[in-house]
């Protein structure tokens, strides 16, 4: 049942949230609409999650194609977040790392107050508003339930990475991907490197044997402080749940920790290049710089060794510490050479370290390309489905975190099939929610 807090929107119990997300949503439609396959009607887009990344994704889906696309509905847990997003989309904004500067998108917006939804069940209002495509850009914790509800409702989906924060959520993503496939729905993930020209070119060459048999690899997302400018201080009037949701990047149950939220990009490239997921992992990590309670319960650094089939081992590192060197890239080493990729370049070297190929072709903005590809698939009735790729890359990050948190080595198959780790709270309401203690390797249990 829904519960209501004084002065607030209806809240959901955990049981109700799961029921609404995973059960049949027949009132919303059970099959993919064939509208827009060849016509000229606008594709109606719903935005679920109106933070910075969600607002960026909305700009990109509206600007990525000449195909008529209209923002039709918006939903967020917080009214102030939705209002801020609506204002920015209407008036324009300066650029940032994941968003070009843009002017008013008001001509492509039709979001009256009746199609602006607030609360834990805001996603249901968006799904029930007549949209064709939804952007799932809430904190990662909510992604599995939202994806399942969206595909059961017959909606095409763009979902940000990571896809989940625990093994239970990954299983839901895989199941939802199968539903989408059965319904002919497109599901595109926010692993934009898979739509970035130099990555596509280099990884195709690797998969075609350009560096021989892959023997090892490394990947990194090492950087300085991240998200500090977005921290929200806890006030006396703010519940535990509200503080955690507003600072979701510092809470494991909402973000999966930064190994999931950020490093998943690099792990996805490694899986892509090898053509497989790992079979086991041994990880370590800790919290040396971010020690105050304002940083929730996440770590600030991780280091993992992933073992892939045929004995291939990949070293993985990520950190978010002030004063740290910036190092974000991927490398695969084969019997005939090696591959290197980062956000700007991609090249191949021979066994002696000589560069034998470097991509120098066009490089379209991948944040727009992923939406253009998605819109084209809807228009042409040629569904694409990236659910399994992002589910597996997300699981890489999850098992790396589980190993680092507990100090235990663990196998992929056990985590995927047997782990009962489920980070969902008992109730989705603005109230008391004690934050889990910071993990201590050797003491935190493996679940």
N, C-alpha and C positions, 0 to 999 in steps of 0.2 A: 504494500500500500504506500501511497505518498504521505509524507508528513510535512507540516508547515511550521517554519520558525517565525517568531514574532517579527513582523515587518519584512519578511523575506519571501522568496518564491517557493513553491512546493519543492520538497526534497524527496529523495528516494532511499528506501532501504536497499541494502545490497541485493537481497533476493529479488526485489522488484526491478532493479537495474538489470540484473542478469536475465530475468524473465522477458523484459521488454526488448533487450538486445538480441537474445538468441532464439526466442520463440517466434512463431509465425506472426508476421505483421500483415495479415491479409488485407486489412483496411487500406494499406498503402500500395497494394498491387503486388502480384506474385511473379510477374515476368517482365523482362526488359522491354521498354517501349521501342517501337520501330519508328517513332517520330524522328525526324531529322536525318534519316538515312540518305535521302537524296533531295530533300526539300530545302526551303530557304528560311523556315521559321527559326527564330533565335533559340539557341540552347540555353535553358534556364539553369543557373548555377546557384547552389546553396553553400554558404560558408559556415562551417561548424568549427568554431575556435577562432576568435577575432584578435589574437595577439599579433606581435610583429611578424612572425612567419606566416600566419594566416592571412594577414593583410597583404603581405608580399605575394603570396600565392594567388590571391584574388586579383591583384594588379596584373599578374602574369597571364592568368587564364583569359582575362579581358583583352589584353594587348598582344597576345601571341599569334593571332590568326585573323584573317579578314572575314572568316565565317562569323555570322552574327552570334554573339554571346552576350548574355545579360545576367547581371547579378540580381537574383530574385528573392533570396531569403538569407538571413543571418542569424546565428545562434551562438551564445557564449554563456558561461557560468555567471559572468559579472556584467551588469548593465553599463558600467563605466568603460569597460573594455570594448564592448560593442559600439558604444557611442563614439569613442575615440577612433575606432576603425572606420566607421561610417563617415566621420568627418574627414579623415585623411583621404579615403577613396574619393569623396566628393570634391575635395579642394586641391588634392595633389600633395606631393611631398618630395623632399630631396632623396637622392639615392643613398644606398648603403651597400654592404658587401653582397647581399642577396637580392637587391632590388634596385633597378634603375630609377633615376628621378622621373617623375611623371606629373602631368597636369591633371586637371579634373577628369574623372571617369564618370561623372554624373549622367551623361547621355546613355551610358550602358548600364545604368542602375535603375531598378524599380523595386525598392525595398520599403514599402510603407510600414508604419508602426505595427500593423497587424501581422507582418511577416518578419518581425524581429523578436527573437525568443530568448528568454533568460532562464537559467537554472540548470540543474543536473539533467533534466529531461528536454533541454532546448533542442537537442539533435532530433528528437521525435517531431517537434514542430516544424523544423526545416524539412525533414523527409516527407512530411504530410502537406507541404505547401505547394506541390506541383512542380518541383524541380526535376531536371533530367540528370544532372551531374552534381555530386557533392564533393567539397574539399574538406578532408578530415585533417584539421590542423590544431587540435587540442593537445594538451600534454599527452605523451605516449601511452600512459596508463589506460586511457579511455579508448585507444584505437581498436582493440579487438572487438569490443561490444559495438562500437559505432560502425565498423566495417560490416559485421554480420548483419546488423539492422539495415544498413544501406543496400546491400546486395539482395537481401530477402525482400526489400521494398522495390527491387528492380531498378536501382540507380547505378549509373556509372560513377566511378570513384577515382579521385586523386587523393592519396594519403601520404602524409609526411612520414619520414623515418624518425626513429625506429618504429617497428610495427607493434611492439609489445615490451613489457618489462619483466616477464617471467615465463616459464615454460607453459603454464596453463594458457596464457595469452597467445603464445606462438601457435599452440594447437588450434585455437580459435581462428587465427589468421589463415592457417592452412585449410581449415574447414570452410571458411568464408570464400577463399579462393576457388574452391571446388564448386560452391554454389554459383559464384560469378561465371565460371566456365560453363556450367549447365545452362545458365540463362543468357549466354552470349553478351555478357557485360564486360566493359573494359575496366581494369584496375591498374593504375600507374602509381608507382611509389616515388618519393622524393629523393631517391638516390640519383641525383642529376648527372653524376659522372657517366652513367649508362646512356646518356643522351648528349654527351660532350664529344665533339668531333675527334679530338686527338686521342681520347681514351678509347673510343670505338675503333679507331684505326689501329692503334697499338695492340689492344687486346685481341683483335681479330688476327693480327699477325702472330701473336703469341699462341693463340689457339690453333693456328695453322702450322705451328712447328718452327717458327722463326728462331727461337732460342733453344731448340731441341727439347729433350725431356726435362721437365721442371724438377729441380732438386731441392730448392729452398727459397725462402723469401723473407722480406721484412716490410713492416708498415708502421707508420707513425702519425700521431696527431699530438704533437707537443707544442704548447703555446703558453702565453702569459695568462693573467687572470681573464676569466670570461664571465659575462653576465652580471658583474658587480654593479653596473649602472642600473640594473633592473631590480635590485633587491628592494623589498618592501619591509619596513620595520613593523614589528608587531605592536599593536596598540591594545589598550585595556578592553576596548570594545570588539576586538577581532578574535574570533574563535580559532582554535587550533586548525580546523579544516580550512578556513579561509586563508590563514597565513601560509599554510603548506601549499595550497593551490596557487596562491599569488607568487610563491617562491618555488615553483614546482621543479626547477632545475637543480635545486639543492636537496630534494627529497627522493630517496631511492624508489619508493612505491609509485611516484608519479613520472619520474624521468628515466629510471633504470640506471642512473648514474651516468657520468659523461662518457664512459666507455661505450654505453648504448646510444646515448643521445647524439654523440658527435663522432666517435671513432668508428662507428658502424660504417661510415663511408669508405674508409680504408679497408676494413675487413670485407666489405662487399666486393671491392676491386680484386682482392686476393682470391676470394671464392670464384669470381668471374674468370680470372686468368687460369686458375688450376682446373676449373670445371668441376669442382666438388666442394663439399663442406668438410670441416675437420672431423676426425674421429675421437679425439680427446684433447684435453687442455690442462696445463699447469700454470696457474697465475699467481701473482703477488701484487700488492699495492698497499696504500695507506693514506694517511692524512697528516701531513707535516706542516703545511702553511695555512690551510683553512681549518683552524681549530676552534673558532668561536661558534656559539649556538646559532648565530645568524646564517651559518653555512649548512644548517640542517644536519644530515647524517651521511653525506656522500664523501667519497675519497677524493683526493686531489691528484693521485697518480696511480697508474696500473702498468704492469709489464707481464705479458703472457707468452707462453710458447704453445702454439697450436700444432698438433700432428695431423697431417692429412694422409690419405691412402698412399701406399708405396713408400712410406717412410719420409715423405716430404715434411719438413719442419719450417714453421714461419714464426719469426719473432715479432711481437706486437708491443708497442709502447704508446701511452697517451698520458698527458699531464696538463694541468691548468694551474700554474704557479707564477706569481709575479716575478719578473726578472728572468724568466726561462727563455731559452732560445726557441725560435719558431721553426718547426720542422714538421711538415705535413706532406707525406709522399708514400709511394709504394714501390717495391722492387721485387722482381722474381728472377732467380738465377737458374739457368738451364745448362745442359751439357754442351751447348753450342754458343752460349752468350747470356746476356741479361737484359731485362726490361726495366725502364725507369719511367714513372709517371708522377706528376703533381698537378696542381690546379692550372698551371700555365703551359707545361711542356710534356712531351712524351718522346722517348727515343729508345733505340736498341743498340747494344754494344756486342762486339764479338768476345771471344774468350780472353783476348789480350787487352781488353778494355778500350778498344778503338770504337768510336761511334760509327755504325754502319747504316743507320737510318734515323732520321728525325722528322717528325711530322711538321710540315710547314704550310698546310692547307688552311681553308677557312675554319674558324672556330666560333660558331654561333653561341649565343648565351644559353647555357644548358637549362637555366631556370625557366626560360621561355620555350625551349625545344621540347621539354617533357610535356608541357601543356599543348603545344601545337600537335605533337604526335597523338596525344589523347583525344583532342577535338577531331582530328582527321579520322581516327578509328571509329568515333561515334558517327560522324557524317557518312562514312563509307561502309558502315556495318561490318567492319573487320576488327573484331574485339582483340585487344591485347591484354595480357594478364601477367603482372609482375609480382603477384602475391607470394608465390613460392620463393622467388629469389630474395625478396626482402624479409620473409619469415626466416629463412636460413641464415642470412647475414645478421639479423637481429639475434638469433639464437647463438651465433658465434660470440657476440658481445655479452649475452646473458651468461653463458657458461664461463666466460673469462671472468666476469664479475663474481659469479658464485664461487669459483675457485679461489680468487683473490680474497674474498670476504671470509672464507672458511679455512683457507690454507690447504685445501684438499685438491688432489687431482681428480678429474672426473671425465667420464666418457660421454660422448654425444648421445648415443643410443639410450643410456640411462636417463639423461636429462630430458630427452624428447619423449620417452615412453613412460618413465616411472616417477620422475620428480613431481612432488606435490606442491612445489613452491607456488603460492598464489598470494600476491601482494594486495589484493582488493580489501578495502576496509569493510567492516561489518555493516556500516550504514553510510549512505551518501547524504550527509546533512551538515549544516554549519553548526558544529558543536565541538565537544571535547574529542580529541584524537591524539593520544600520546604518540610522539614520534619514536620509531624504533631506534634503539641505541646504535651508535656507530659500530660497525662490524669490527671484531677482533679476530684475526686469523688464529686458528687453533682452538678458539672458544665458540665462535658463532657456528651453530649446527648447519650441516648440509641437509636440506629438506628435499 
